[in-house]
Protein backbone atom coordinates (compact mmCIF):
# COMPACT_ATOMS: atom_id res chain seq x y z
CA UNK A 1 0.00 0.00 0.00
CA UNK A 2 1.79 3.04 -1.31
CA UNK A 3 -0.25 5.51 0.73
CA UNK A 4 0.49 3.78 4.05
CA UNK A 5 4.17 3.40 3.15
CA UNK A 6 4.33 7.13 2.39
CA UNK A 7 2.61 8.01 5.67
CA UNK A 8 4.97 5.78 7.66
CA UNK A 9 8.00 7.29 5.92
CA UNK A 10 6.72 10.83 6.62
CA UNK A 11 6.11 10.03 10.32
CA UNK A 12 9.54 8.45 10.68
CA UNK A 13 11.17 11.44 8.99
CA UNK A 14 9.29 13.88 11.24
CA UNK A 15 10.32 11.95 14.37
CA UNK A 16 13.93 11.99 13.21
CA UNK A 17 13.77 15.79 12.94
CA UNK A 18 13.83 15.95 9.17
CA UNK A 19 11.60 18.36 7.32
CA UNK A 20 8.57 16.75 5.69
CA UNK A 21 7.38 18.44 2.51
CA UNK A 22 3.78 18.12 1.32
CA UNK A 23 3.30 16.50 -2.06
CA UNK A 24 1.03 18.07 -4.66
CA UNK A 25 -1.17 15.88 -6.82
CA UNK A 26 -0.77 16.25 -10.56
CA UNK A 27 -3.81 14.98 -12.47
CA UNK A 28 -2.89 12.81 -15.42
CA UNK A 29 -6.37 11.90 -16.61
CA UNK A 30 -9.24 14.31 -17.03
CA UNK A 31 -12.68 12.77 -17.08
CA UNK A 32 -15.35 14.83 -18.70
CA UNK A 33 -18.96 14.09 -19.58
CA UNK A 34 -18.00 12.29 -22.82
CA UNK A 35 -16.88 9.16 -20.99
CA UNK A 36 -20.32 8.76 -19.43
CA UNK A 37 -22.32 8.88 -22.67
CA UNK A 38 -23.69 5.89 -24.57
CA UNK A 39 -21.74 7.03 -27.64
CA UNK A 40 -18.44 6.64 -25.78
CA UNK A 41 -19.15 2.90 -25.56
CA UNK A 42 -19.65 2.44 -29.31
CA UNK A 43 -16.91 1.07 -31.54
CA UNK A 44 -16.36 3.92 -33.99
CA UNK A 45 -13.40 4.06 -36.33
CA UNK A 46 -10.74 6.47 -35.08
CA UNK A 47 -11.68 9.37 -37.44
CA UNK A 48 -15.38 8.98 -36.65
CA UNK A 49 -14.73 8.78 -32.90
CA UNK A 50 -12.63 11.95 -33.02
CA UNK A 51 -15.33 13.75 -35.04
CA UNK A 52 -18.08 12.69 -32.64
CA UNK A 53 -16.03 13.73 -29.61
CA UNK A 54 -15.29 17.10 -31.23
CA UNK A 55 -18.97 17.64 -31.96
CA UNK A 56 -19.87 16.65 -28.38
CA UNK A 57 -17.39 19.14 -26.93
CA UNK A 58 -18.97 21.99 -28.91
CA UNK A 59 -22.14 21.57 -26.84
CA UNK A 60 -22.74 23.64 -23.74
CA UNK A 61 -21.68 21.89 -20.50
CA UNK A 62 -25.34 21.68 -19.45
CA UNK A 63 -26.24 19.88 -22.69
CA UNK A 64 -23.28 17.53 -22.28
CA UNK A 65 -24.46 16.67 -18.77
CA UNK A 66 -27.99 15.95 -20.00
CA UNK A 67 -26.62 13.48 -22.56
CA UNK A 68 -24.85 11.45 -19.88
CA UNK A 69 -28.06 10.16 -18.32
CA UNK A 70 -30.87 8.09 -19.75
CA UNK A 71 -34.26 9.72 -19.27
CA UNK A 72 -36.29 8.48 -16.33
CA UNK A 73 -39.88 7.38 -16.69
CA UNK A 74 -41.95 10.36 -17.82
CA UNK A 75 -38.95 12.49 -18.85
CA UNK A 76 -39.19 11.70 -22.56
CA UNK A 77 -39.94 14.73 -24.71
CA UNK A 78 -42.08 12.80 -27.20
CA UNK A 79 -45.20 10.77 -26.43
CA UNK A 80 -44.78 6.98 -26.62
CA UNK A 81 -46.11 6.56 -30.18
CA UNK A 82 -44.05 9.42 -31.61
CA UNK A 83 -40.94 8.25 -29.76
CA UNK A 84 -41.28 4.75 -31.20
CA UNK A 85 -41.87 6.12 -34.68
CA UNK A 86 -38.78 8.35 -34.38
CA UNK A 87 -36.64 5.45 -33.15
CA UNK A 88 -37.79 3.23 -36.01
CA UNK A 89 -37.02 5.97 -38.55
CA UNK A 90 -33.56 6.52 -37.08
CA UNK A 91 -32.85 2.77 -37.07
CA UNK A 92 -34.07 2.40 -40.66
CA UNK A 93 -31.84 5.28 -41.71
CA UNK A 94 -28.90 3.71 -39.88
CA UNK A 95 -29.47 0.33 -41.57
CA UNK A 96 -29.62 2.07 -44.96
CA UNK A 97 -26.32 3.86 -44.26
CA UNK A 98 -24.59 0.66 -43.18
CA UNK A 99 -25.83 -1.24 -46.23
CA UNK A 100 -24.68 1.57 -48.53
CA UNK A 101 -21.27 1.66 -46.85
CA UNK A 102 -20.89 -2.13 -47.12
CA UNK A 103 -21.84 -2.00 -50.82
CA UNK A 104 -18.92 0.33 -51.62
C-alpha positions as CSV (number, residue, x, y, z in Angstrom):
1,X,0.0,0.0,0.0
2,X,1.8,3.0,-1.3
3,X,-0.2,5.5,0.7
4,X,0.5,3.8,4.0
5,X,4.2,3.4,3.1
6,X,4.3,7.1,2.4
7,X,2.6,8.0,5.7
8,X,5.0,5.8,7.7
9,X,8.0,7.3,5.9
10,X,6.7,10.8,6.6
11,X,6.1,10.0,10.3
12,X,9.5,8.4,10.7
13,X,11.2,11.4,9.0
14,X,9.3,13.9,11.2
15,X,10.3,12.0,14.4
16,X,13.9,12.0,13.2
17,X,13.8,15.8,12.9
18,X,13.8,15.9,9.2
19,X,11.6,18.4,7.3
20,X,8.6,16.8,5.7
21,X,7.4,18.4,2.5
22,X,3.8,18.1,1.3
23,X,3.3,16.5,-2.1
24,X,1.0,18.1,-4.7
25,X,-1.2,15.9,-6.8
26,X,-0.8,16.2,-10.6
27,X,-3.8,15.0,-12.5
28,X,-2.9,12.8,-15.4
29,X,-6.4,11.9,-16.6
30,X,-9.2,14.3,-17.0
31,X,-12.7,12.8,-17.1
32,X,-15.4,14.8,-18.7
33,X,-19.0,14.1,-19.6
34,X,-18.0,12.3,-22.8
35,X,-16.9,9.2,-21.0
36,X,-20.3,8.8,-19.4
37,X,-22.3,8.9,-22.7
38,X,-23.7,5.9,-24.6
39,X,-21.7,7.0,-27.6
40,X,-18.4,6.6,-25.8
41,X,-19.1,2.9,-25.6
42,X,-19.6,2.4,-29.3
43,X,-16.9,1.1,-31.5
44,X,-16.4,3.9,-34.0
45,X,-13.4,4.1,-36.3
46,X,-10.7,6.5,-35.1
47,X,-11.7,9.4,-37.4
48,X,-15.4,9.0,-36.6
49,X,-14.7,8.8,-32.9
50,X,-12.6,12.0,-33.0
51,X,-15.3,13.7,-35.0
52,X,-18.1,12.7,-32.6
53,X,-16.0,13.7,-29.6
54,X,-15.3,17.1,-31.2
55,X,-19.0,17.6,-32.0
56,X,-19.9,16.7,-28.4
57,X,-17.4,19.1,-26.9
58,X,-19.0,22.0,-28.9
59,X,-22.1,21.6,-26.8
60,X,-22.7,23.6,-23.7
61,X,-21.7,21.9,-20.5
62,X,-25.3,21.7,-19.5
63,X,-26.2,19.9,-22.7
64,X,-23.3,17.5,-22.3
65,X,-24.5,16.7,-18.8
66,X,-28.0,16.0,-20.0
67,X,-26.6,13.5,-22.6
68,X,-24.8,11.5,-19.9
69,X,-28.1,10.2,-18.3
70,X,-30.9,8.1,-19.7
71,X,-34.3,9.7,-19.3
72,X,-36.3,8.5,-16.3
73,X,-39.9,7.4,-16.7
74,X,-41.9,10.4,-17.8
75,X,-39.0,12.5,-18.9
76,X,-39.2,11.7,-22.6
77,X,-39.9,14.7,-24.7
78,X,-42.1,12.8,-27.2
79,X,-45.2,10.8,-26.4
80,X,-44.8,7.0,-26.6
81,X,-46.1,6.6,-30.2
82,X,-44.1,9.4,-31.6
83,X,-40.9,8.3,-29.8
84,X,-41.3,4.7,-31.2
85,X,-41.9,6.1,-34.7
86,X,-38.8,8.4,-34.4
87,X,-36.6,5.5,-33.1
88,X,-37.8,3.2,-36.0
89,X,-37.0,6.0,-38.6
90,X,-33.6,6.5,-37.1
91,X,-32.8,2.8,-37.1
92,X,-34.1,2.4,-40.7
93,X,-31.8,5.3,-41.7
94,X,-28.9,3.7,-39.9
95,X,-29.5,0.3,-41.6
96,X,-29.6,2.1,-45.0
97,X,-26.3,3.9,-44.3
98,X,-24.6,0.7,-43.2
99,X,-25.8,-1.2,-46.2
100,X,-24.7,1.6,-48.5
101,X,-21.3,1.7,-46.9
102,X,-20.9,-2.1,-47.1
103,X,-21.8,-2.0,-50.8
104,X,-18.9,0.3,-51.6
